[in-house]
């Protein structure tokens, strides 16, 4: 059984825990100690890390990220435009 799914394939709702990691009640701010990152920044960081781990080998970095080399190259071109 996959977590969140019943044997018949229907999804079951599982609410998120209401207590923070330290046992304290939530304060209204979902993550006061975490910096705000947008999705594009997270993507740029993931691509940079994959390229670092593969010594800038784009084919291996794309495999590590689970995308095709073509997709990786398009994303790199988009980051260069900024």
C-alpha positions, 0 to 999 in steps of 0.5 A, a space after each residue: 500500500 502506498 502512503 495516502 492511498 487505500 487498496 481501491 486506489 482512492 486517496 485518503 486525507 491525512 492532515 498535517 501535524 498541528 504541533 511544531 518539531 520542537 513540541 511548541 504550538 504553531 504561532 501563525 507564521 508557518 516557518 519563521 526561521 526559514 528564508 523565503 525562496 521562490 520556485 525558480 531560485 530552488 530550481 537554480 540551486 538544484 541545477 547548480 548542485 547537480 552540475 557541481 556533483 557531476 563536474 559540469 557534465 550536463 548529461 549526468 546532471 540531467 539524469 540526477 535531476 530526473 529530466 532530459 538533457 534538452 530540458 536541462 539545457 533550456 533551463 540553463 539558457 533561461 537562467 543565463 537570460 536573467 
